Amino acid sequence: MRAVLLLLAPALALEDAAEIARRHAASAPTAVRALHARLARGLPSPRKPFVFFHLRKSAGTTMRQYLRDEVARARALSLYIPCYGGVPCSTYRLPSAGRRQPASIIAGHLYFAGVETALRTAANPRPTLQARRRANFSCFTILREPVSRVESCWNYRLEQHGVAKPFATLTAADIRAYLPSALDGYGFGCRNEPLRMFADGGEAEMRVNTATAAMPVGKWMLESALRNMATCFVGVLERCEETADVLVHAFPWLGRLPCSRRRNAYANSRTNANGTRTISVERALRRQTSLEQHTYAYANAMLDAELAHLRHQALTQPQATPTARRGQPRKLGRP
């Protein structure tokens, strides 16, 4: 990783994190077209699995349960999901390289780079005898508004288990001091979750949790996270119904996501005792979540591009678009 940083350092020094995010957002329509061009039709299989990358406190537990209870069982698809079917909850990687791909549906707090490597190796077990092939899988993830996600993570994973005091009582100084360093019982922090799961090198926990938008390592991780995220369908929790429109079109076998359900919900206050956040606390939160704010903006750009793709298909291939119960075309996305 150090060698890669040295090679990229001159370019990164000339481009700030916001510019990196804007560059990737501008290419979102191209990324979406590429996604659909290589989209596998029909049900997933161990040779062409569907992978859900679960970002903590972003409705992922609901999605995992939905995949297990209503998708896999109904369609007799094999599963590899931590906390289910004997897979330990503390599983963040697929089985070791060289072993066959484990299931048709894979879901969990899984590192993208590890999944991609494991599936590529399984697809090409004899690399010295044949050309190296890319991993053949479809994937999906959901992002949540960063401050809301960080607060939920803190109160559910840290405060509820006695690791830290309630989020609503934190001062600006507390946020600057504790958010980059506090870890839950599994050894994970609450900052930069999209980078943790999608960036190359995301397994280096303290590097991820302490990275900022001003640091070369933070910009490098943002660059790699957005590049990897572009190979997946991307949803936004606050735009669940629009996300469901995209998924039911891309993966009809999934059915429609249950946007009204909520698992692992933890009631938390977004305010202090006076009912408002101070300006200094709000500023500290924005600064501490700046990298995640950039990934969230990119997620919205990807979702907008996906909806535009659906609208285009509705005009050119009306039979391919999802319809409402009474046969009327569903209005897709923002006007």
C-alpha positions as CSV (number, residue, x, y, z in Angstrom):
1,M,0.0,0.0,0.0
2,R,2.9,2.4,0.8
3,A,4.3,1.9,-2.7
4,V,0.8,2.7,-4.3
5,L,0.5,5.8,-2.1
6,L,4.0,7.0,-3.3
7,L,2.9,6.6,-6.9
8,L,-0.4,8.3,-6.5
9,A,0.8,11.1,-4.1
10,P,1.6,13.7,-6.8
11,A,-1.8,13.3,-8.4
12,L,-3.7,13.3,-5.1
13,A,-1.9,16.4,-3.9
14,L,-3.4,18.3,-6.9
15,E,-6.9,17.0,-6.3
16,D,-8.9,17.4,-3.1
17,A,-11.4,14.9,-1.9
18,A,-14.4,16.9,-3.2
19,E,-12.9,16.9,-6.7
20,I,-12.3,13.2,-6.5
21,A,-16.0,12.7,-5.6
22,R,-17.2,15.1,-8.3
23,R,-15.1,13.3,-10.9
24,H,-16.6,9.9,-10.0
25,A,-20.1,11.3,-9.8
26,A,-19.8,12.7,-13.3
27,S,-18.9,9.2,-14.5
28,A,-21.9,7.6,-12.8
29,P,-24.0,7.3,-16.0
30,T,-21.1,5.4,-17.6
31,A,-20.8,3.2,-14.6
32,V,-24.5,2.4,-14.7
33,R,-24.4,1.5,-18.4
34,A,-21.5,-0.8,-17.7
35,L,-23.4,-2.5,-14.8
36,H,-26.3,-3.3,-17.1
37,A,-24.1,-4.4,-20.0
38,R,-22.6,-7.2,-17.9
39,L,-25.7,-7.9,-15.7
40,A,-26.3,-11.6,-15.5
41,R,-29.9,-12.6,-16.4
42,G,-31.8,-15.2,-14.4
43,L,-31.2,-16.5,-10.9
44,P,-27.7,-16.1,-9.2
45,S,-25.6,-19.2,-8.8
46,P,-22.4,-20.2,-7.0
47,R,-20.6,-19.5,-10.3
48,K,-22.3,-16.1,-10.6
49,P,-23.3,-15.1,-7.1
50,F,-25.2,-12.0,-5.8
51,V,-23.3,-10.2,-3.1
52,F,-24.8,-7.7,-0.7
53,F,-22.2,-5.5,1.0
54,H,-23.7,-4.6,4.4
55,L,-22.6,-1.2,5.7
56,R,-23.2,-1.0,9.5
57,K,-26.3,0.9,10.6
58,S,-27.7,1.2,7.0
59,A,-30.7,-1.2,7.0
60,G,-28.4,-4.1,6.2
61,T,-29.8,-6.4,8.9
62,T,-33.3,-6.0,7.3
63,M,-31.8,-6.8,3.9
64,R,-29.9,-9.9,5.2
65,Q,-33.1,-11.2,6.8
66,Y,-35.1,-10.5,3.7
67,L,-32.6,-12.4,1.5
68,R,-32.7,-15.3,3.9
69,D,-36.4,-15.6,4.7
70,E,-38.1,-14.4,1.6
71,V,-35.7,-14.8,-1.3
72,A,-33.4,-17.7,-0.8
73,R,-36.1,-20.0,0.7
74,A,-38.7,-19.1,-1.9
75,R,-36.3,-19.8,-4.8
76,A,-34.2,-22.6,-3.1
77,L,-31.0,-20.6,-3.4
78,S,-27.9,-21.4,-1.3
79,L,-26.7,-18.7,1.2
80,Y,-23.5,-17.6,2.8
81,I,-24.5,-15.0,5.4
82,P,-22.7,-14.4,8.8
83,C,-25.0,-15.1,11.8
84,Y,-27.1,-17.6,9.7
85,G,-26.6,-21.2,8.8
86,G,-23.7,-21.8,11.1
87,V,-21.5,-19.0,9.7
88,P,-20.0,-17.1,12.6
89,C,-21.2,-13.5,13.1
90,S,-17.6,-12.3,13.2
91,T,-17.0,-13.3,9.5
92,Y,-15.7,-10.5,7.3
93,R,-14.1,-12.6,4.5
94,L,-15.1,-15.4,2.2
95,P,-13.6,-18.9,2.7
96,S,-9.8,-18.9,1.9
97,A,-8.6,-18.7,-1.6
98,G,-8.7,-21.9,-3.7
99,R,-11.9,-23.1,-2.2
100,R,-15.1,-23.2,-4.4
101,Q,-17.4,-20.3,-4.2
102,P,-19.7,-20.8,-1.2
103,A,-23.2,-19.9,-2.3
104,S,-25.6,-18.2,-4.8
105,I,-26.3,-15.3,-2.3
106,I,-23.6,-13.8,-0.2
107,A,-24.2,-11.0,2.3
108,G,-22.5,-9.4,5.3
109,H,-20.0,-7.0,6.6
110,L,-17.6,-8.2,3.9
111,Y,-14.5,-6.4,2.5
112,F,-15.0,-5.7,-1.2
113,A,-11.3,-6.4,-2.0
114,G,-11.4,-9.7,-0.2
115,V,-14.6,-10.8,-1.8
116,E,-13.4,-9.9,-5.3
117,T,-10.1,-11.7,-4.8
118,A,-11.8,-14.9,-3.4
119,L,-14.3,-15.1,-6.2
120,R,-11.8,-14.4,-8.9
121,T,-9.5,-17.1,-7.5
122,A,-12.4,-19.5,-7.4
123,A,-13.3,-18.7,-11.0
124,N,-9.7,-19.3,-12.0
125,P,-8.2,-22.0,-9.8
126,R,-5.3,-22.7,-12.2
127,P,-3.9,-19.2,-13.0
128,T,-0.6,-20.5,-14.5
129,L,-2.5,-22.5,-17.2
130,Q,-5.1,-20.0,-18.3
131,A,-5.7,-16.2,-18.5
132,R,-6.7,-14.6,-15.3
133,R,-10.4,-13.8,-15.3
134,R,-12.3,-11.2,-13.4
135,A,-14.6,-12.3,-10.6
136,N,-18.1,-12.9,-12.0
137,F,-20.6,-11.5,-9.5
138,S,-23.3,-8.9,-9.1
139,C,-23.4,-6.7,-6.1
140,F,-25.5,-4.2,-4.2
141,T,-25.0,-1.9,-1.2
142,I,-27.0,0.7,0.7
143,L,-25.6,4.0,2.0
144,R,-27.2,6.2,4.7
145,E,-26.9,9.9,5.5
146,P,-23.5,10.0,7.3
147,V,-24.2,11.9,10.5
148,S,-27.4,9.9,11.1
149,R,-25.5,6.7,10.5
150,V,-22.6,7.6,12.7
151,E,-25.0,8.6,15.6
152,S,-26.9,5.3,15.2
153,C,-23.7,3.4,15.1
154,W,-22.4,5.1,18.2
155,N,-25.5,4.7,20.3
156,Y,-26.1,1.1,19.2
157,R,-22.6,-0.3,19.1
158,L,-20.8,1.8,21.7
159,E,-23.1,3.6,24.1
160,Q,-25.6,0.7,24.4
161,H,-22.8,-1.7,25.3
162,G,-21.2,0.6,27.8
163,V,-18.2,1.6,25.7
164,A,-19.0,5.3,25.5
165,K,-21.4,7.9,26.7
166,P,-24.6,8.8,24.8
167,F,-24.0,10.6,21.5
168,A,-26.3,13.4,22.4
169,T,-24.1,14.4,25.3
170,L,-20.9,14.7,23.3
171,T,-19.3,18.1,23.0
172,A,-17.3,19.2,19.9
173,A,-14.1,18.4,21.7
174,D,-15.4,14.9,22.6
175,I,-16.3,14.3,18.9
176,R,-12.9,15.3,17.7
177,A,-11.2,13.2,20.4
178,Y,-13.3,10.0,20.6
179,L,-14.9,9.5,17.1
180,P,-11.5,8.6,15.4
181,S,-10.4,6.4,18.3
182,A,-13.5,4.7,19.9
183,L,-13.9,1.0,18.9
184,D,-16.8,-1.4,19.7
185,G,-16.5,-4.9,21.1
186,Y,-15.6,-6.3,17.7
187,G,-12.7,-3.8,17.2
188,F,-14.5,-1.5,14.8
189,G,-15.1,2.2,14.8
190,C,-18.0,4.2,13.5
191,R,-16.2,6.5,11.1
192,N,-15.7,6.1,7.3
193,E,-17.9,2.9,7.0
194,P,-18.1,3.0,3.2
195,L,-14.3,3.2,3.0
196,R,-14.0,0.3,5.5
197,M,-16.0,-2.0,3.3
198,F,-15.1,-0.7,-0.2
199,A,-11.6,0.8,-0.2
200,D,-8.5,-1.2,-1.0
201,G,-6.8,-1.6,2.3
202,G,-10.1,-1.2,4.2
203,E,-9.2,-4.0,6.6
204,A,-6.6,-1.7,8.3
205,E,-9.1,-0.6,10.9
206,M,-7.3,2.3,12.6
207,R,-6.1,3.7,9.3
208,V,-9.7,3.8,8.1
209,N,-11.2,5.1,11.3
210,T,-8.6,8.0,11.6
211,A,-8.5,8.9,7.9
212,T,-9.6,12.4,6.9
213,A,-10.3,14.2,3.6
214,A,-7.1,16.2,4.0
215,M,-4.8,13.2,4.3
216,P,-3.2,11.5,1.3
217,V,-4.3,8.1,2.6
218,G,-7.9,9.4,3.0
219,K,-8.0,10.6,-0.6
220,W,-6.4,7.4,-1.8
221,M,-9.0,5.3,0.1
222,L,-11.8,7.5,-1.2
223,E,-10.6,7.0,-4.8
224,S,-10.4,3.3,-4.5
225,A,-13.7,3.0,-2.6
226,L,-15.6,4.9,-5.3
227,R,-13.9,2.9,-8.0
228,N,-15.0,-0.3,-6.4
229,M,-18.5,0.9,-5.5
230,A,-19.0,1.8,-9.2
231,T,-19.1,-2.0,-9.9
232,C,-22.2,-2.5,-7.7
233,F,-25.8,-1.2,-7.8
234,V,-26.0,1.5,-5.1
235,G,-29.0,2.4,-3.0
236,V,-29.7,5.2,-0.6
237,L,-31.6,4.4,2.7
238,E,-33.4,7.8,2.6
239,R,-34.6,7.0,-0.9
240,C,-35.6,3.4,-0.3
241,E,-38.6,3.3,-2.7
242,E,-36.4,4.6,-5.5
243,T,-33.8,2.1,-4.6
244,A,-36.4,-0.6,-4.7
245,D,-37.4,0.5,-8.2
246,V,-33.9,0.0,-9.4
247,L,-33.4,-3.4,-7.8
248,V,-36.6,-5.0,-8.9
249,H,-35.7,-4.0,-12.5
250,A,-32.1,-5.2,-12.3
251,F,-32.9,-8.3,-10.2
252,P,-36.5,-9.4,-10.7
253,W,-36.0,-12.5,-8.6
254,L,-35.3,-10.3,-5.6
255,G,-38.9,-9.0,-5.5
256,R,-39.5,-5.6,-4.0
257,L,-37.5,-4.5,-1.0
258,P,-39.5,-4.1,2.3
259,C,-38.9,-0.4,2.9
260,S,-41.3,-0.3,5.8
261,R,-39.4,-2.9,7.9
262,R,-36.6,-2.0,10.3
263,R,-34.4,-4.4,12.2
264,N,-31.8,-3.5,14.9
265,A,-33.5,-0.1,15.2
266,Y,-32.2,1.8,18.2
267,A,-34.0,4.9,19.4
268,N,-31.5,7.7,19.7
269,S,-31.7,11.4,20.2
270,R,-30.2,13.7,17.5
271,T,-30.1,16.6,19.9
272,N,-28.9,17.7,23.3
273,A,-31.0,18.4,26.4
274,N,-32.1,21.8,24.9
275,G,-33.4,20.1,21.8
276,T,-30.8,21.4,19.4
277,R,-27.1,20.8,18.5
278,T,-24.7,23.6,19.0
279,I,-23.0,25.1,16.0
280,S,-19.6,23.8,17.2
281,V,-20.9,20.2,17.5
282,E,-22.5,20.4,14.1
283,R,-19.3,21.6,12.6
284,A,-17.3,18.9,14.3
285,L,-19.6,16.2,13.0
286,R,-19.5,17.5,9.5
287,R,-15.7,17.6,9.6
288,Q,-15.4,14.1,11.1
289,T,-17.7,12.6,8.5
290,S,-16.4,14.5,5.5
291,L,-15.1,11.4,3.7
292,E,-18.4,9.6,4.2
293,Q,-20.2,12.7,3.0
294,H,-18.4,12.4,-0.3
295,T,-19.3,8.7,-0.6
296,Y,-22.9,9.5,0.2
297,A,-23.0,12.2,-2.5
298,Y,-21.6,9.6,-4.9
299,A,-24.3,7.1,-3.9
300,N,-27.0,9.6,-4.7
301,A,-25.4,10.3,-8.1
302,M,-25.3,6.6,-8.8
303,L,-29.0,6.2,-7.8
304,D,-29.9,9.2,-10.0
305,A,-28.1,7.6,-12.9
306,E,-29.8,4.3,-12.3
307,L,-33.2,5.9,-12.3
308,A,-32.4,7.8,-15.5
309,H,-31.4,4.5,-17.1
310,L,-34.8,3.1,-16.1
311,R,-36.6,6.1,-17.5
312,H,-34.7,5.7,-20.8
313,Q,-35.6,2.0,-21.0
314,A,-39.2,2.9,-20.2
315,L,-39.3,5.0,-23.3
316,T,-37.4,2.6,-25.6
317,Q,-38.5,-0.8,-24.1
318,P,-41.8,-0.3,-22.3
319,Q,-42.2,-4.0,-21.8
320,A,-39.0,-4.2,-19.7
321,T,-40.1,-1.8,-17.0
322,P,-41.8,-2.7,-13.7
323,T,-45.5,-1.9,-13.5
324,A,-47.9,-1.0,-10.8
325,R,-50.6,-3.4,-9.5
326,R,-53.2,-2.0,-11.9
327,G,-51.0,-2.2,-15.0
328,Q,-50.0,1.5,-15.1
329,P,-46.3,2.3,-15.5
330,R,-44.7,3.3,-12.2
331,K,-43.3,6.8,-12.1
332,L,-39.6,6.3,-11.6
333,G,-37.3,8.6,-9.6
334,R,-37.1,12.3,-9.5
335,P,-38.7,14.5,-12.3
